[in-house]
Amino acid sequence: MKNKSQKKLEQTISRRFLFLSLLKGSIIGTIGWKLFDLQLVENRKYEKLSDNNQFNYRIIAPERGRILDRKMRLLAGNMDGFSLVLNWNKHLNVHQIIENISAIIILNEKDINNFYNKIRYQKNNFSKQILITKNLSQKDVAKLAVRIIEFPEISFSMSKRRVYPQGIIAGHITGYTGPYSKNIENNALHGIDVGKRGLEKFFDAQLRGEFGRKRNEVTSKGYVIDSQIYENTKPGLDIQVSLDMKLQAFAVERLQKGNYDLVFVDSKNIKNQISKLKNFSYVSKNYVYINKKKKVVNPQSGSLIVMDINNGEILCSVSSPGFDPNIFSTDLEVDDWNYVKNNSRSPLLNRSMAGVYPPGSTIKMAVALAALESGIIDYKTRFFCNGSKEVGTSKFHCWAKDGHGNLNLMEAIEQSCDVFFYELGLKVGIDKIALMMKKLGLGQYYDIQIHDRAKGVVPNIEWKLKRDGLNWSLGETLNASIGQGYILTTPLQLVTMVSRIANSKFAVNPSLKMSSENKKFKMLNINNEHLHFIKKAMEKVVVGKKGTARNYKIGSKNIEMAGKTGTVQVVRITELEREQGLIKNEDRPWEKRDHALFVGYAPTINPKYAISVVVEHGGSGSSVAAPIARDVFKHLFKL
Amino acid sequence: MNRNTNKFSSETIITVFFSKLLKINWIIIFCLIFLGLVGVASLYSAAGSDWHPWARNHSIRLIFGFCLMFVIAFIPFQFFMKYSVLSFILGIFALILVKIIGSGSVQRWISFGSINFQPSEIMKLALILILAKYFDHISKIQLNKLIPYIIPILIIMIPGFLVISQPDLGTGLTIILLGLSILFFVGISMKFVIFSILISISSVPFIWQQLYEYQKNRILVFLNPEMDSLGSGYQIIQSKIAIGSGGLFGKGYLLGTQSRLNYLPEKHTDFIFTLISEELGFLGSICIILVFCLLIVSIMKISFKVESLFSKVVAFGIGFLIFLYLSLNIGMVCGLLPVVGAPLPLVSYGGTSLLTVLIGVGMVLSINIHDKKM
């Protein structure tokens, strides 16, 4: 028999039993609800997080398109390069690993510093690949590969390195590539190069192709256990440009040589001289140029452009001194950079397109055309040159001290008489001259496939008023008439001017693209007879008895060139100096010497190519620039 | 009791054996085998489709545990009653011993050669037994006043705080919760219950000060796992990702990415349920929880049916213990509770909790067989 209290206990226990069962049921229910919430309601969110854990995506760079010249020679291509990569995670003893690697191969100190910087600036602790070095030789790879078992954390990656087989010859045209972003945190785009200058920059979109993506499966420690291509890359397109690298190579050499002589570096005297020069450039490893006085000199600086006058294609575009774009393909060495950056002759400047020079006498065709078009003079109008012209209180000199005597327009161009053009300038006025210059292509940008460019200056009355708030003076017209003073042109503008004169019909524009179809140019709208006359005068410059370039005829039966020389004063010569007798060009310091210019075209019958040569501080246009132009034409026509 | 032995003595051992075997609750056995197999399969997956190192050991332990359970099931439960005090004293002794010679900075284990033994787990069983015996004994005199509860509270608190000081907050609290639930079960007055709940809530700040830094951290991180997404919060975040990404049907057996790529810490022990949730999805997880529920309900049913208070309390205690294991473990991995070390018995890798549950269930089975009301 159960007593009363036991019965009561049994009742209590039953009640409590029920109560506890309900409690347990509700707790289990809560857990079930939580699982429901996590797995069904918020499933998408957690699936995404899980994917983020499982995979990381890396961008794969497509193979960059090549740049080819008109005969399919390679201007820019790709070469296999090997990179060494550390699969970093926070548990690694990085110093130890680097030490061990250094025991096997030699690591560049700069690479190591960069590497440590990257590690130091890790924002989070997520494991990732960090580049150790990009410049691994095949030999290094082999040495490391056999001992790879000791380095489970490192891996190789084959990358494409940009190469420019033409090197220094066409650095300004090809340009170079560089890393996408300076921000080293941007790991996704790490190691992807984009065009930074020149054609590489202009055609970057086409050359680059389309990025692919790689999907890596990674463990929590950051080991990649599986990797597959997620999106395929699309290689970049090849770009063909109108340059002829054979001509370009010849032109570079010819321009840099000028009138110098090539010598082998052997004598003590030469070595001595070299050691005293700063920023000296050899021609090649053991050769240097010497001038007529047997002094070692730098190669000539300047520009040389050859352009097809019918379709505007540029066959060669030289800017000296050049730079080798290959130095930017690997990690830029400090020495290389300092050389191009601090060199007083600024190798990075693309003189052909962004260098501005006073055109000197090469502008005289434009002045003559302006005069003829305005009807102020005709072919027979004569002026007398006694060596100088006085306007107001100033005296303007002709290059020939004793004057040219009485001459007409044809003779004035042939002999490049300054006084004749002073008279013309005074009669025509600066505004009409400026208008003609613009018509011939000066003072404007061209739609050319290189971003570095300059507009130059074609001054007129309004321009001066706007710039200085001053009135135009007659003396300034005289200066402009012989291409001095305010007027500034780029070599590209000069060659375009000559092309338009030679073409006589269309206002051709320069282009580096191959023209698959005939381009449509605007009409030039200059009286053809006048142009014909000017062309005859330019022929006379070369073939005429008194022509300024008479010594540098091509001399072939069928092909002769026509042109115009120009010698540009870079420092003002005072009356005093003139009376004391001029210091010879060669005796002045390099920076104070005259620029030597020549513009021209060939052949004289059915012209095909135009040329402009600028030799910086080279001396006189007739003795320095004209022979260069002649030799380039000879090469071009295979004479 | 005497009648019992007399009756059995007239029969052969074999018939005794078979009659006992027939009385075994086969639903419970089914649940245990099912859960054990789930454990083996999950550990096989956790090791990356490998029997080594966990799945094989777990199988061996399961077999050993099952044998032990059957042996215990055939022992009349009066035997446990007799030795309950002794087992409790031995348990306390072991807990003190572990404080002195325990291995590792966290003194939870006693090592016998290669076998690590965790006395705090066995303590749970001893506690159930001694409380059952105490109340069984006391009920024959009186029960209702508060005085008889003083001794059991001491019995609960001594091992409880010994374990907490190991330090093992999770197990310690489990022991205390288990003990208190038994007090509640046998009818401690509601007033007292409400009073002690108020006391314990008001003592939270003092307990907080007593906690170790890592324990405080765990609780803080539980409240806001993103606070330390790479440190202590990492576990719970990754665990939730694994569970959540499982979805309805899961990623497939052996295909859980979170576990395969090692984003789940402790995936073979306390976080094994995460792996199951990831690979088998909501359906799989619920299925396992339901089997646990079935096990608990079956044990509770026995507790409800049996005659003596001792049997009632023991069965209830074992059932509640399994419930505590289950809810603490799953509550922890799905972010409902802070991360306290709480295994999922039979499934997660670890011998002591497995043995505790199997021995416990063995006693329940024995009660089921030997209680005369059945």
HADDOCK unambig.tbl for C-alpha pairs under 7 A between the chains (distance, minus, plus):
assign (segid A and resid 6 and name CA) (segid B and resid 139 and name CA) 6.99 0.50 0.50
assign (segid A and resid 12 and name CA) (segid B and resid 187 and name CA) 5.83 0.50 0.50
assign (segid A and resid 13 and name CA) (segid B and resid 185 and name CA) 5.88 0.50 0.50
assign (segid A and resid 13 and name CA) (segid B and resid 186 and name CA) 5.72 0.50 0.50
assign (segid A and resid 13 and name CA) (segid B and resid 187 and name CA) 6.21 0.50 0.50
assign (segid A and resid 16 and name CA) (segid B and resid 185 and name CA) 5.55 0.50 0.50
assign (segid A and resid 17 and name CA) (segid B and resid 185 and name CA) 6.52 0.50 0.50
assign (segid A and resid 28 and name CA) (segid B and resid 327 and name CA) 6.79 0.50 0.50
assign (segid A and resid 31 and name CA) (segid B and resid 331 and name CA) 6.30 0.50 0.50
assign (segid A and resid 32 and name CA) (segid B and resid 286 and name CA) 6.99 0.50 0.50
assign (segid A and resid 35 and name CA) (segid B and resid 282 and name CA) 6.88 0.50 0.50
assign (segid A and resid 36 and name CA) (segid B and resid 282 and name CA) 6.86 0.50 0.50
assign (segid A and resid 38 and name CA) (segid B and resid 243 and name CA) 6.75 0.50 0.50
assign (segid A and resid 38 and name CA) (segid B and resid 244 and name CA) 4.61 0.50 0.50
assign (segid A and resid 39 and name CA) (segid B and resid 243 and name CA) 6.26 0.50 0.50
assign (segid A and resid 39 and name CA) (segid B and resid 244 and name CA) 4.24 0.50 0.50
assign (segid A and resid 39 and name CA) (segid B and resid 245 and name CA) 6.46 0.50 0.50
assign (segid A and resid 39 and name CA) (segid B and resid 246 and name CA) 6.09 0.50 0.50
assign (segid A and resid 39 and name CA) (segid B and resid 247 and name CA) 4.45 0.50 0.50
assign (segid A and resid 39 and name CA) (segid B and resid 248 and name CA) 6.44 0.50 0.50
assign (segid A and resid 39 and name CA) (segid B and resid 282 and name CA) 6.04 0.50 0.50
assign (segid A and resid 40 and name CA) (segid B and resid 247 and name CA) 5.50 0.50 0.50
assign (segid A and resid 40 and name CA) (segid B and resid 248 and name CA) 6.22 0.50 0.50
assign (segid A and resid 42 and name CA) (segid B and resid 244 and name CA) 6.62 0.50 0.50
assign (segid A and resid 43 and name CA) (segid B and resid 244 and name CA) 5.09 0.50 0.50
assign (segid A and resid 43 and name CA) (segid B and resid 245 and name CA) 5.48 0.50 0.50
assign (segid A and resid 43 and name CA) (segid B and resid 247 and name CA) 5.53 0.50 0.50
assign (segid A and resid 46 and name CA) (segid B and resid 241 and name CA) 4.98 0.50 0.50
assign (segid A and resid 46 and name CA) (segid B and resid 244 and name CA) 5.02 0.50 0.50
assign (segid A and resid 46 and name CA) (segid B and resid 245 and name CA) 4.75 0.50 0.50
assign (segid A and resid 47 and name CA) (segid B and resid 244 and name CA) 6.80 0.50 0.50
assign (segid A and resid 47 and name CA) (segid B and resid 245 and name CA) 4.13 0.50 0.50
assign (segid A and resid 49 and name CA) (segid B and resid 241 and name CA) 6.46 0.50 0.50
assign (segid A and resid 50 and name CA) (segid B and resid 241 and name CA) 6.01 0.50 0.50
assign (segid A and resid 50 and name CA) (segid B and resid 242 and name CA) 6.86 0.50 0.50
assign (segid A and resid 50 and name CA) (segid B and resid 245 and name CA) 6.39 0.50 0.50
assign (segid A and resid 50 and name CA) (segid B and resid 258 and name CA) 6.80 0.50 0.50
assign (segid A and resid 54 and name CA) (segid B and resid 257 and name CA) 6.60 0.50 0.50
assign (segid A and resid 218 and name CA) (segid B and resid 261 and name CA) 6.86 0.50 0.50
assign (segid A and resid 219 and name CA) (segid B and resid 261 and name CA) 4.27 0.50 0.50
assign (segid A and resid 219 and name CA) (segid B and resid 262 and name CA) 6.02 0.50 0.50
assign (segid A and resid 220 and name CA) (segid B and resid 261 and name CA) 6.00 0.50 0.50
assign (segid A and resid 220 and name CA) (segid B and resid 262 and name CA) 5.49 0.50 0.50
assign (segid A and resid 220 and name CA) (segid B and resid 263 and name CA) 5.07 0.50 0.50
